[in-house]
Amino acid sequence: MPSYGYKYYLNPRDVSSYNPSKLQKLDKQAEVILVRELNLRCGDEEAHKQRLREAARGWFGPDPEKMEVANSYHMPNCVRLKSLGRRS
């Protein structure tokens, strides 16, 4: 994937008949799929983190331990997406 520098594997037999133009289109399609998947997974991570924060607020006041868990929730797909320059 030239735009992001990620490598992916293709079985040489599957693409032996591809010309450079078709290989370039395949690269672009792989990039689109990567970004789409990361966006979906990042959205799930953000929603989960928000649910953790809401649960930490509680009915009778905030629970500091639960809020710490929510705030430190690791979101690897969002991190990866941000590294591609696709999210802030």
N, CA, C and O atoms as a CHARMM CRD file, in Angstrom:
* protein
*
  352
    1    1 MET  N      0.84500  -1.17300   0.00000 PROA 1      0.00000
    2    1 MET  CA     0.00000   0.00000   0.00000 PROA 1      0.00000
    3    1 MET  C      0.88800   1.23300   0.00000 PROA 1      0.00000
    4    1 MET  O      1.42500   1.60800   1.04200 PROA 1      0.00000
    5    2 PRO  N      1.04400   1.84300  -1.11200 PROA 2      0.00000
    6    2 PRO  CA     1.99800   2.94400  -1.23000 PROA 2      0.00000
    7    2 PRO  C      1.66700   4.17400  -0.38900 PROA 2      0.00000
    8    2 PRO  O      2.58800   4.82100   0.11100 PROA 2      0.00000
    9    3 SER  N      0.42800   4.51400  -0.21500 PROA 3      0.00000
   10    3 SER  CA     0.08700   5.73700   0.51600 PROA 3      0.00000
   11    3 SER  C      0.42700   5.63600   1.98800 PROA 3      0.00000
   12    3 SER  O      0.81500   6.63300   2.59700 PROA 3      0.00000
   13    4 TYR  N      0.29100   4.45600   2.57500 PROA 4      0.00000
   14    4 TYR  CA     0.48900   4.29400   4.00600 PROA 4      0.00000
   15    4 TYR  C      1.70900   3.46700   4.35600 PROA 4      0.00000
   16    4 TYR  O      2.07900   3.39900   5.52800 PROA 4      0.00000
   17    5 GLY  N      2.33400   2.84800   3.40300 PROA 5      0.00000
   18    5 GLY  CA     3.52700   2.06600   3.66300 PROA 5      0.00000
   19    5 GLY  C      3.26300   0.71400   4.30200 PROA 5      0.00000
   20    5 GLY  O      4.19200   0.08500   4.80900 PROA 5      0.00000
   21    6 TYR  N      2.02200   0.25200   4.28900 PROA 6      0.00000
   22    6 TYR  CA     1.70800  -1.06900   4.83700 PROA 6      0.00000
   23    6 TYR  C      1.90900  -2.11700   3.76000 PROA 6      0.00000
   24    6 TYR  O      1.63700  -1.89000   2.58100 PROA 6      0.00000
   25    7 LYS  N      2.38400  -3.24900   4.18900 PROA 7      0.00000
   26    7 LYS  CA     2.56800  -4.35200   3.25700 PROA 7      0.00000
   27    7 LYS  C      1.46800  -5.37800   3.48500 PROA 7      0.00000
   28    7 LYS  O      0.98600  -5.55500   4.60400 PROA 7      0.00000
   29    8 TYR  N      1.09000  -6.03300   2.43700 PROA 8      0.00000
   30    8 TYR  CA     0.11900  -7.10900   2.53300 PROA 8      0.00000
   31    8 TYR  C      0.54100  -8.21000   1.57200 PROA 8      0.00000
   32    8 TYR  O      1.27200  -7.96900   0.61100 PROA 8      0.00000
   33    9 TYR  N      0.07800  -9.39900   1.84200 PROA 9      0.00000
   34    9 TYR  CA     0.49000 -10.56300   1.07400 PROA 9      0.00000
   35    9 TYR  C     -0.54500 -10.91600   0.01100 PROA 9      0.00000
   36    9 TYR  O     -1.75100 -10.90500   0.25900 PROA 9      0.00000
   37   10 LEU  N     -0.04800 -11.22300  -1.15300 PROA 10     0.00000
   38   10 LEU  CA    -0.86900 -11.76100  -2.23800 PROA 10     0.00000
   39   10 LEU  C     -0.19600 -13.02700  -2.73400 PROA 10     0.00000
   40   10 LEU  O      1.03000 -13.09200  -2.82500 PROA 10     0.00000
   41   11 ASN  N     -0.97900 -14.00600  -3.04600 PROA 11     0.00000
   42   11 ASN  CA    -0.43600 -15.20600  -3.65000 PROA 11     0.00000
   43   11 ASN  C     -0.02000 -14.84300  -5.07200 PROA 11     0.00000
   44   11 ASN  O     -0.86200 -14.41600  -5.86200 PROA 11     0.00000
   45   12 PRO  N      1.24300 -14.99900  -5.41100 PROA 12     0.00000
   46   12 PRO  CA     1.71000 -14.62300  -6.75400 PROA 12     0.00000
   47   12 PRO  C      0.90700 -15.26900  -7.87400 PROA 12     0.00000
   48   12 PRO  O      0.74000 -14.66900  -8.93600 PROA 12     0.00000
   49   13 ARG  N      0.41600 -16.46300  -7.65900 PROA 13     0.00000
   50   13 ARG  CA    -0.38800 -17.12100  -8.69900 PROA 13     0.00000
   51   13 ARG  C     -1.69800 -16.38100  -8.95500 PROA 13     0.00000
   52   13 ARG  O     -2.21800 -16.39100 -10.07100 PROA 13     0.00000
   53   14 ASP  N     -2.23400 -15.73100  -7.89700 PROA 14     0.00000
   54   14 ASP  CA    -3.50300 -15.02900  -8.04400 PROA 14     0.00000
   55   14 ASP  C     -3.38000 -13.73800  -8.84300 PROA 14     0.00000
   56   14 ASP  O     -4.36300 -13.26200  -9.41100 PROA 14     0.00000
   57   15 VAL  N     -2.19100 -13.17600  -8.88800 PROA 15     0.00000
   58   15 VAL  CA    -2.02700 -11.88200  -9.55900 PROA 15     0.00000
   59   15 VAL  C     -1.00200 -11.93700 -10.69700 PROA 15     0.00000
   60   15 VAL  O     -0.55300 -10.89700 -11.17900 PROA 15     0.00000
   61   16 SER  N     -0.64200 -13.12200 -11.11500 PROA 16     0.00000
   62   16 SER  CA     0.39000 -13.25600 -12.15300 PROA 16     0.00000
   63   16 SER  C     -0.01700 -12.61000 -13.48000 PROA 16     0.00000
   64   16 SER  O      0.84600 -12.19400 -14.25200 PROA 16     0.00000
   65   17 SER  N     -1.29800 -12.52600 -13.74500 PROA 17     0.00000
   66   17 SER  CA    -1.75500 -11.94200 -15.00400 PROA 17     0.00000
   67   17 SER  C     -2.03200 -10.43900 -14.89100 PROA 17     0.00000
   68   17 SER  O     -2.40000  -9.80600 -15.88100 PROA 17     0.00000
   69   18 TYR  N     -1.85800  -9.86300 -13.69900 PROA 18     0.00000
   70   18 TYR  CA    -2.14800  -8.44300 -13.49000 PROA 18     0.00000
   71   18 TYR  C     -1.06000  -7.56900 -14.10200 PROA 18     0.00000
   72   18 TYR  O      0.13000  -7.85600 -13.97100 PROA 18     0.00000
   73   19 ASN  N     -1.47500  -6.51700 -14.76200 PROA 19     0.00000
   74   19 ASN  CA    -0.51700  -5.54000 -15.27000 PROA 19     0.00000
   75   19 ASN  C     -0.29400  -4.48700 -14.16800 PROA 19     0.00000
   76   19 ASN  O     -1.01400  -4.48500 -13.16900 PROA 19     0.00000
   77   20 PRO  N      0.68900  -3.59500 -14.33900 PROA 20     0.00000
   78   20 PRO  CA     0.96600  -2.59500 -13.29200 PROA 20     0.00000
   79   20 PRO  C     -0.24500  -1.73500 -12.93100 PROA 20     0.00000
   80   20 PRO  O     -0.41800  -1.37500 -11.76700 PROA 20     0.00000
   81   21 SER  N     -1.06800  -1.40600 -13.89500 PROA 21     0.00000
   82   21 SER  CA    -2.25400  -0.59700 -13.62300 PROA 21     0.00000
   83   21 SER  C     -3.23600  -1.33600 -12.72000 PROA 21     0.00000
   84   21 SER  O     -3.79700  -0.76400 -11.78500 PROA 21     0.00000
   85   22 LYS  N     -3.42600  -2.59900 -13.01600 PROA 22     0.00000
   86   22 LYS  CA    -4.35500  -3.39500 -12.22400 PROA 22     0.00000
   87   22 LYS  C     -3.80700  -3.61900 -10.80700 PROA 22     0.00000
   88   22 LYS  O     -4.57200  -3.64900  -9.84300 PROA 22     0.00000
   89   23 LEU  N     -2.49100  -3.77700 -10.68500 PROA 23     0.00000
   90   23 LEU  CA    -1.87700  -3.90400  -9.36400 PROA 23     0.00000
   91   23 LEU  C     -2.03300  -2.61700  -8.55900 PROA 23     0.00000
   92   23 LEU  O     -2.25200  -2.65700  -7.34800 PROA 23     0.00000
   93   24 GLN  N     -1.91900  -1.49200  -9.22900 PROA 24     0.00000
   94   24 GLN  CA    -2.09000  -0.20600  -8.56100 PROA 24     0.00000
   95   24 GLN  C     -3.53700  -0.04800  -8.06200 PROA 24     0.00000
   96   24 GLN  O     -3.76300   0.44400  -6.95700 PROA 24     0.00000
   97   25 LYS  N     -4.49400  -0.45900  -8.86800 PROA 25     0.00000
   98   25 LYS  CA    -5.89600  -0.41800  -8.43700 PROA 25     0.00000
   99   25 LYS  C     -6.12400  -1.33100  -7.23600 PROA 25     0.00000
  100   25 LYS  O     -6.88200  -0.99400  -6.32700 PROA 25     0.00000
  101   26 LEU  N     -5.47400  -2.47300  -7.23900 PROA 26     0.00000
  102   26 LEU  CA    -5.58500  -3.40900  -6.12600 PROA 26     0.00000
  103   26 LEU  C     -5.01900  -2.79000  -4.85100 PROA 26     0.00000
  104   26 LEU  O     -5.60500  -2.92800  -3.77800 PROA 26     0.00000
  105   27 ASP  N     -3.87800  -2.10700  -4.96900 PROA 27     0.00000
  106   27 ASP  CA    -3.29500  -1.39900  -3.82200 PROA 27     0.00000
  107   27 ASP  C     -4.27400  -0.37700  -3.26400 PROA 27     0.00000
  108   27 ASP  O     -4.48100  -0.30200  -2.05300 PROA 27     0.00000
  109   28 LYS  N     -4.86800   0.39900  -4.14200 PROA 28     0.00000
  110   28 LYS  CA    -5.81400   1.43100  -3.71700 PROA 28     0.00000
  111   28 LYS  C     -7.02400   0.80000  -3.02900 PROA 28     0.00000
  112   28 LYS  O     -7.48100   1.30000  -2.00100 PROA 28     0.00000
  113   29 GLN  N     -7.53300  -0.26900  -3.57400 PROA 29     0.00000
  114   29 GLN  CA    -8.67700  -0.95700  -2.98100 PROA 29     0.00000
  115   29 GLN  C     -8.32000  -1.49600  -1.59500 PROA 29     0.00000
  116   29 GLN  O     -9.13000  -1.42600  -0.67100 PROA 29     0.00000
  117   30 ALA  N     -7.11400  -2.02900  -1.45300 PROA 30     0.00000
  118   30 ALA  CA    -6.67500  -2.53600  -0.15300 PROA 30     0.00000
  119   30 ALA  C     -6.61300  -1.40100   0.87200 PROA 30     0.00000
  120   30 ALA  O     -6.98100  -1.58800   2.03200 PROA 30     0.00000
  121   31 GLU  N     -6.15100  -0.23600   0.44600 PROA 31     0.00000
  122   31 GLU  CA    -6.09800   0.92500   1.33600 PROA 31     0.00000
  123   31 GLU  C     -7.49300   1.36400   1.76400 PROA 31     0.00000
  124   31 GLU  O     -7.72100   1.66900   2.93500 PROA 31     0.00000
  125   32 VAL  N     -8.41500   1.39600   0.82600 PROA 32     0.00000
  126   32 VAL  CA    -9.79400   1.79300   1.13900 PROA 32     0.00000
  127   32 VAL  C    -10.40000   0.81800   2.15200 PROA 32     0.00000
  128   32 VAL  O    -11.05900   1.23200   3.10500 PROA 32     0.00000
  129   33 ILE  N    -10.17200  -0.45900   1.93900 PROA 33     0.00000
  130   33 ILE  CA   -10.70800  -1.47300   2.85200 PROA 33     0.00000
  131   33 ILE  C    -10.08100  -1.33800   4.23000 PROA 33     0.00000
  132   33 ILE  O    -10.77600  -1.43600   5.24100 PROA 33     0.00000
  133   34 LEU  N     -8.76400  -1.11200   4.27900 PROA 34     0.00000
  134   34 LEU  CA    -8.08200  -0.93600   5.55900 PROA 34     0.00000
  135   34 LEU  C     -8.67000   0.23500   6.33200 PROA 34     0.00000
  136   34 LEU  O     -9.00100   0.09500   7.51000 PROA 34     0.00000
  137   35 VAL  N     -8.80400   1.38200   5.68900 PROA 35     0.00000
  138   35 VAL  CA    -9.31700   2.57600   6.36100 PROA 35     0.00000
  139   35 VAL  C    -10.77100   2.36800   6.79200 PROA 35     0.00000
  140   35 VAL  O    -11.15400   2.78300   7.88600 PROA 35     0.00000
  141   36 ARG  N    -11.56900   1.74000   5.95900 PROA 36     0.00000
  142   36 ARG  CA   -12.96700   1.48300   6.30500 PROA 36     0.00000
  143   36 ARG  C    -13.06300   0.59100   7.55000 PROA 36     0.00000
  144   36 ARG  O    -13.82700   0.88200   8.47000 PROA 36     0.00000
  145   37 GLU  N    -12.29700  -0.47900   7.57000 PROA 37     0.00000
  146   37 GLU  CA   -12.31300  -1.39200   8.71500 PROA 37     0.00000
  147   37 GLU  C    -11.82600  -0.69500   9.98600 PROA 37     0.00000
  148   37 GLU  O    -12.41500  -0.86000  11.05500 PROA 37     0.00000
  149   38 LEU  N    -10.76100   0.07400   9.86500 PROA 38     0.00000
  150   38 LEU  CA   -10.25100   0.78600  11.03700 PROA 38     0.00000
  151   38 LEU  C    -11.27000   1.80400  11.53900 PROA 38     0.00000
  152   38 LEU  O    -11.42800   1.97400  12.74800 PROA 38     0.00000
  153   39 ASN  N    -11.96100   2.48200  10.62800 PROA 39     0.00000
  154   39 ASN  CA   -13.00600   3.43300  11.02100 PROA 39     0.00000
  155   39 ASN  C    -14.12300   2.73700  11.79800 PROA 39     0.00000
  156   39 ASN  O    -14.57500   3.23500  12.82900 PROA 39     0.00000
  157   40 LEU  N    -14.55900   1.59700  11.30300 PROA 40     0.00000
  158   40 LEU  CA   -15.62300   0.85300  11.97800 PROA 40     0.00000
  159   40 LEU  C    -15.17900   0.39700  13.36400 PROA 40     0.00000
  160   40 LEU  O    -15.90800   0.56000  14.34200 PROA 40     0.00000
  161   41 ARG  N    -13.99600  -0.16500  13.44000 PROA 41     0.00000
  162   41 ARG  CA   -13.49700  -0.66700  14.72100 PROA 41     0.00000
  163   41 ARG  C    -13.21200   0.46800  15.69500 PROA 41     0.00000
  164   41 ARG  O    -13.45900   0.33800  16.89400 PROA 41     0.00000
  165   42 CYS  N    -12.69700   1.57600  15.18600 PROA 42     0.00000
  166   42 CYS  CA   -12.45400   2.74000  16.04300 PROA 42     0.00000
  167   42 CYS  C    -13.77200   3.27800  16.58100 PROA 42     0.00000
  168   42 CYS  O    -13.86000   3.64900  17.75200 PROA 42     0.00000
  169   43 GLY  N    -14.77700   3.32200  15.75300 PROA 43     0.00000
  170   43 GLY  CA   -16.09300   3.76700  16.20600 PROA 43     0.00000
  171   43 GLY  C    -16.62400   2.88200  17.32700 PROA 43     0.00000
  172   43 GLY  O    -17.21000   3.37200  18.29300 PROA 43     0.00000
  173   44 ASP  N    -16.41400   1.57300  17.19200 PROA 44     0.00000
  174   44 ASP  CA   -16.82400   0.64400  18.25000 PROA 44     0.00000
  175   44 ASP  C    -16.05200   0.91700  19.54000 PROA 44     0.00000
  176   44 ASP  O    -16.62300   0.90600  20.63000 PROA 44     0.00000
  177   45 GLU  N    -14.75700   1.15900  19.40200 PROA 45     0.00000
  178   45 GLU  CA   -13.92600   1.45000  20.58300 PROA 45     0.00000
  179   45 GLU  C    -14.37100   2.74000  21.25800 PROA 45     0.00000
  180   45 GLU  O    -14.44800   2.80900  22.48500 PROA 45     0.00000
  181   46 GLU  N    -14.66200   3.75600  20.46200 PROA 46     0.00000
  182   46 GLU  CA   -15.12000   5.02900  21.03200 PROA 46     0.00000
  183   46 GLU  C    -16.46100   4.85900  21.75200 PROA 46     0.00000
  184   46 GLU  O    -16.66500   5.42100  22.82900 PROA 46     0.00000
  185   47 ALA  N    -17.36500   4.09100  21.16200 PROA 47     0.00000
  186   47 ALA  CA   -18.66600   3.86000  21.78900 PROA 47     0.00000
  187   47 ALA  C    -18.50500   3.08900  23.10000 PROA 47     0.00000
  188   47 ALA  O    -19.18300   3.38600  24.08400 PROA 47     0.00000
  189   48 HSD  N    -17.62000   2.11200  23.11400 PROA 48     0.00000
  190   48 HSD  CA   -17.38500   1.34500  24.33400 PROA 48     0.00000
  191   48 HSD  C    -16.79000   2.23300  25.42700 PROA 48     0.00000
  192   48 HSD  O    -17.19000   2.15800  26.58900 PROA 48     0.00000
  193   49 LYS  N    -15.83900   3.06700  25.04300 PROA 49     0.00000
  194   49 LYS  CA   -15.23100   3.98300  26.01300 PROA 49     0.00000
  195   49 LYS  C    -16.28300   4.93700  26.58000 PROA 49     0.00000
  196   49 LYS  O    -16.27400   5.23800  27.77400 PROA 49     0.00000
  197   50 GLN  N    -17.17300   5.40300  25.73700 PROA 50     0.00000
  198   50 GLN  CA   -18.23900   6.28600  26.19600 PROA 50     0.00000
  199   50 GLN  C    -19.16600   5.55900  27.16900 PROA 50     0.00000
  200   50 GLN  O    -19.58500   6.13200  28.17500 PROA 50     0.00000
  201   51 ARG  N    -19.48400   4.30800  26.87300 PROA 51     0.00000
  202   51 ARG  CA   -20.32700   3.52600  27.79300 PROA 51     0.00000
  203   51 ARG  C    -19.63500   3.32200  29.13400 PROA 51     0.00000
  204   51 ARG  O    -20.27900   3.36600  30.18200 PROA 51     0.00000
  205   52 LEU  N    -18.30900   3.09700  29.10100 PROA 52     0.00000
  206   52 LEU  CA   -17.55600   2.96200  30.34700 PROA 52     0.00000
  207   52 LEU  C    -17.61500   4.26200  31.15900 PROA 52     0.00000
  208   52 LEU  O    -17.78000   4.23100  32.37800 PROA 52     0.00000
  209   53 ARG  N    -17.48100   5.39100  30.48000 PROA 53     0.00000
  210   53 ARG  CA   -17.54900   6.68500  31.16900 PROA 53     0.00000
  211   53 ARG  C    -18.93500   6.91000  31.77100 PROA 53     0.00000
  212   53 ARG  O    -19.05700   7.37400  32.90500 PROA 53     0.00000
  213   54 GLU  N    -19.96200   6.58400  31.01900 PROA 54     0.00000
  214   54 GLU  CA   -21.32600   6.75800  31.52900 PROA 54     0.00000
  215   54 GLU  C    -21.56700   5.86900  32.74500 PROA 54     0.00000
  216   54 GLU  O    -22.20500   6.29100  33.70900 PROA 54     0.00000
  217   55 ALA  N    -21.06500   4.65500  32.70100 PROA 55     0.00000
  218   55 ALA  CA   -21.21600   3.74600  33.83900 PROA 55     0.00000
  219   55 ALA  C    -20.43700   4.25800  35.04700 PROA 55     0.00000
  220   55 ALA  O    -20.85300   4.05000  36.18700 PROA 55     0.00000
  221   56 ALA  N    -19.31700   4.92200  34.80700 PROA 56     0.00000
  222   56 ALA  CA   -18.49600   5.44900  35.90600 PROA 56     0.00000
  223   56 ALA  C    -19.16200   6.63800  36.58300 PROA 56     0.00000
  224   56 ALA  O    -18.90000   6.90300  37.75600 PROA 56     0.00000
  225   57 ARG  N    -20.01100   7.35300  35.87200 PROA 57     0.00000
  226   57 ARG  CA   -20.69200   8.50300  36.46600 PROA 57     0.00000
  227   57 ARG  C    -21.69300   8.04600  37.51600 PROA 57     0.00000
  228   57 ARG  O    -21.84800   8.69900  38.54800 PROA 57     0.00000
  229   58 GLY  N    -22.36500   6.94900  37.27000 PROA 58     0.00000
  230   58 GLY  CA   -23.27300   6.34100  38.23900 PROA 58     0.00000
  231   58 GLY  C    -24.43900   7.21700  38.64300 PROA 58     0.00000
  232   58 GLY  O    -24.54300   8.37700  38.24400 PROA 58     0.00000
  233   59 TRP  N    -25.32600   6.62500  39.45600 PROA 59     0.00000
  234   59 TRP  CA   -26.52500   7.32100  39.91900 PROA 59     0.00000
  235   59 TRP  C    -26.22000   8.22800  41.11000 PROA 59     0.00000
  236   59 TRP  O    -26.86600   9.26100  41.29300 PROA 59     0.00000
  237   60 PHE  N    -25.24700   7.84200  41.90700 PROA 60     0.00000
  238   60 PHE  CA   -24.99000   8.55800  43.15700 PROA 60     0.00000
  239   60 PHE  C    -23.67200   9.32300  43.13600 PROA 60     0.00000
  240   60 PHE  O    -23.15600   9.70300  44.18700 PROA 60     0.00000
  241   61 GLY  N    -23.14000   9.54500  41.97000 PROA 61     0.00000
  242   61 GLY  CA   -21.89100  10.28400  41.83400 PROA 61     0.00000
  243   61 GLY  C    -20.85300   9.45700  41.09900 PROA 61     0.00000
  244   61 GLY  O    -21.02900   8.25600  40.89300 PROA 61     0.00000
  245   62 PRO  N    -19.79500  10.09500  40.71500 PROA 62     0.00000
  246   62 PRO  CA   -18.76900   9.39800  39.92500 PROA 62     0.00000
  247   62 PRO  C    -17.98500   8.38900  40.75800 PROA 62     0.00000
  248   62 PRO  O    -17.72900   8.59700  41.94400 PROA 62     0.00000
  249   63 ASP  N    -17.61800   7.31000  40.11600 PROA 63     0.00000
  250   63 ASP  CA   -16.76800   6.28700  40.71500 PROA 63     0.00000
  251   63 ASP  C    -15.36600   6.49000  40.14500 PROA 63     0.00000
  252   63 ASP  O    -15.13200   6.18700  38.97500 PROA 63     0.00000
  253   64 PRO  N    -14.42700   6.99900  40.94900 PROA 64     0.00000
  254   64 PRO  CA   -13.08400   7.31500  40.44000 PROA 64     0.00000
  255   64 PRO  C    -12.36000   6.11700  39.82800 PROA 64     0.00000
  256   64 PRO  O    -11.64400   6.26300  38.83800 PROA 64     0.00000
  257   65 GLU  N    -12.54200   4.94400  40.40900 PROA 65     0.00000
  258   65 GLU  CA   -11.85800   3.76800  39.86600 PROA 65     0.00000
  259   65 GLU  C    -12.40800   3.38900  38.49300 PROA 65     0.00000
  260   65 GLU  O    -11.65100   3.07700  37.57300 PROA 65     0.00000
  261   66 LYS  N    -13.71900   3.42000  38.36900 PROA 66     0.00000
  262   66 LYS  CA   -14.32400   3.10600  37.06700 PROA 66     0.00000
  263   66 LYS  C    -13.98100   4.17500  36.03700 PROA 66     0.00000
  264   66 LYS  O    -13.78300   3.86500  34.86300 PROA 66     0.00000
  265   67 MET  N    -13.91000   5.42500  36.46900 PROA 67     0.00000
  266   67 MET  CA   -13.55800   6.49700  35.53200 PROA 67     0.00000
  267   67 MET  C    -12.11900   6.32700  35.05700 PROA 67     0.00000
  268   67 MET  O    -11.81400   6.59400  33.89400 PROA 67     0.00000
  269   68 GLU  N    -11.23900   5.88800  35.94400 PROA 68     0.00000
  270   68 GLU  CA    -9.85200   5.63700  35.54500 PROA 68     0.00000
  271   68 GLU  C     -9.78900   4.51700  34.51400 PROA 68     0.00000
  272   68 GLU  O     -9.02300   4.59500  33.55300 PROA 68     0.00000
  273   69 VAL  N    -10.58600   3.48400  34.71000 PROA 69     0.00000
  274   69 VAL  CA   -10.64200   2.38500  33.72400 PROA 69     0.00000
  275   69 VAL  C    -11.13600   2.92700  32.38700 PROA 69     0.00000
  276   69 VAL  O    -10.58600   2.59600  31.33600 PROA 69     0.00000
  277   70 ALA  N    -12.16100   3.75000  32.42800 PROA 70     0.00000
  278   70 ALA  CA   -12.71100   4.32700  31.19000 PROA 70     0.00000
  279   70 ALA  C    -11.68100   5.21500  30.50100 PROA 70     0.00000
  280   70 ALA  O    -11.48500   5.12100  29.28900 PROA 70     0.00000
  281   71 ASN  N    -11.03400   6.06200  31.26100 PROA 71     0.00000
  282   71 ASN  CA   -10.07300   6.99500  30.67800 PROA 71     0.00000
  283   71 ASN  C     -8.82600   6.30000  30.14000 PROA 71     0.00000
  284   71 ASN  O     -8.19400   6.79000  29.20300 PROA 71     0.00000
  285   72 SER  N     -8.47400   5.16900  30.72500 PROA 72     0.00000
  286   72 SER  CA    -7.26600   4.47800  30.27200 PROA 72     0.00000
  287   72 SER  C     -7.57500   3.36100  29.26800 PROA 72     0.00000
  288   72 SER  O     -6.68400   2.60900  28.87400 PROA 72     0.00000
  289   73 TYR  N     -8.83800   3.26000  28.86100 PROA 73     0.00000
  290   73 TYR  CA    -9.22700   2.23800  27.89300 PROA 73     0.00000
  291   73 TYR  C     -8.42500   2.41700  26.60000 PROA 73     0.00000
  292   73 TYR  O     -8.47800   3.46800  25.96000 PROA 73     0.00000
  293   74 HSD  N     -7.70100   1.39500  26.24100 PROA 74     0.00000
  294   74 HSD  CA    -6.83200   1.44600  25.06300 PROA 74     0.00000
  295   74 HSD  C     -7.65600   1.20300  23.79800 PROA 74     0.00000
  296   74 HSD  O     -8.45800   0.27100  23.73300 PROA 74     0.00000
  297   75 MET  N     -7.44700   2.04900  22.80400 PROA 75     0.00000
  298   75 MET  CA    -8.18900   1.95400  21.54900 PROA 75     0.00000
  299   75 MET  C     -7.20200   1.77700  20.38800 PROA 75     0.00000
  300   75 MET  O     -6.88800   2.74300  19.69200 PROA 75     0.00000
  301   76 PRO  N     -6.71000   0.54200  20.17500 PROA 76     0.00000
  302   76 PRO  CA    -5.66300   0.31700  19.17300 PROA 76     0.00000
  303   76 PRO  C     -6.06800   0.66900  17.74400 PROA 76     0.00000
  304   76 PRO  O     -5.23500   1.13400  16.96600 PROA 76     0.00000
  305   77 ASN  N     -7.32100   0.45600  17.39100 PROA 77     0.00000
  306   77 ASN  CA    -7.73900   0.78000  16.02400 PROA 77     0.00000
  307   77 ASN  C     -7.76900   2.28600  15.79900 PROA 77     0.00000
  308   77 ASN  O     -7.43100   2.75500  14.71200 PROA 77     0.00000
  309   78 CYS  N     -8.16500   3.04100  16.80700 PROA 78     0.00000
  310   78 CYS  CA    -8.14100   4.50500  16.70300 PROA 78     0.00000
  311   78 CYS  C     -6.70900   5.01200  16.61500 PROA 78     0.00000
  312   78 CYS  O     -6.42000   5.94600  15.86700 PROA 78     0.00000
  313   79 VAL  N     -5.81600   4.39700  17.37800 PROA 79     0.00000
  314   79 VAL  CA    -4.40200   4.78300  17.33700 PROA 79     0.00000
  315   79 VAL  C     -3.84300   4.52800  15.94300 PROA 79     0.00000
  316   79 VAL  O     -3.14800   5.37200  15.37700 PROA 79     0.00000
  317   80 ARG  N     -4.15200   3.36700  15.40400 PROA 80     0.00000
  318   80 ARG  CA    -3.65400   3.02700  14.06500 PROA 80     0.00000
  319   80 ARG  C     -4.23700   3.96400  13.00900 PROA 80     0.00000
  320   80 ARG  O     -3.53500   4.39100  12.09300 PROA 80     0.00000
  321   81 LEU  N     -5.50800   4.27700  13.14100 PROA 81     0.00000
  322   81 LEU  CA    -6.16100   5.18400  12.20200 PROA 81     0.00000
  323   81 LEU  C     -5.53600   6.57500  12.28100 PROA 81     0.00000
  324   81 LEU  O     -5.31300   7.22500  11.26000 PROA 81     0.00000
  325   82 LYS  N     -5.26100   7.01800  13.49100 PROA 82     0.00000
  326   82 LYS  CA    -4.62800   8.32200  13.68300 PROA 82     0.00000
  327   82 LYS  C     -3.22600   8.33200  13.07800 PROA 82     0.00000
  328   82 LYS  O     -2.79900   9.34300  12.52100 PROA 82     0.00000
  329   83 SER  N     -2.51000   7.21300  13.18500 PROA 83     0.00000
  330   83 SER  CA    -1.16800   7.14400  12.61500 PROA 83     0.00000
  331   83 SER  C     -1.19300   7.27000  11.08600 PROA 83     0.00000
  332   83 SER  O     -0.20100   7.64500  10.46200 PROA 83     0.00000
  333   84 LEU  N     -2.35400   6.94500  10.50000 PROA 84     0.00000
  334   84 LEU  CA    -2.51300   7.09500   9.05500 PROA 84     0.00000
  335   84 LEU  C     -2.96900   8.50200   8.68800 PROA 84     0.00000
  336   84 LEU  O     -3.12200   8.82900   7.51100 PROA 84     0.00000
  337   85 GLY  N     -3.18600   9.33300   9.71200 PROA 85     0.00000
  338   85 GLY  CA    -3.64200  10.69700   9.46500 PROA 85     0.00000
  339   85 GLY  C     -5.11600  10.78000   9.14400 PROA 85     0.00000
  340   85 GLY  O     -5.56100  11.73700   8.51100 PROA 85     0.00000
  341   86 ARG  N     -5.88900   9.78100   9.57500 PROA 86     0.00000
  342   86 ARG  CA    -7.30100   9.72700   9.20500 PROA 86     0.00000
  343   86 ARG  C     -8.24900  10.13300  10.32900 PROA 86     0.00000
  344   86 ARG  O     -9.45500  10.22500  10.10100 PROA 86     0.00000
  345   87 ARG  N     -7.74200  10.37500  11.52900 PROA 87     0.00000
  346   87 ARG  CA    -8.55900  10.83200  12.65700 PROA 87     0.00000
  347   87 ARG  C     -7.72400  11.70600  13.55500 PROA 87     0.00000
  348   87 ARG  O     -6.49900  11.59300  13.59400 PROA 87     0.00000
  349   88 SER  N     -8.39400  12.57600  14.27300 PROA 88     0.00000
  350   88 SER  CA    -7.64700  13.44500  15.19200 PROA 88     0.00000
  351   88 SER  C     -7.75400  12.92400  16.60500 PROA 88     0.00000
  352   88 SER  O     -7.19300  13.51800  17.52600 PROA 88     0.00000
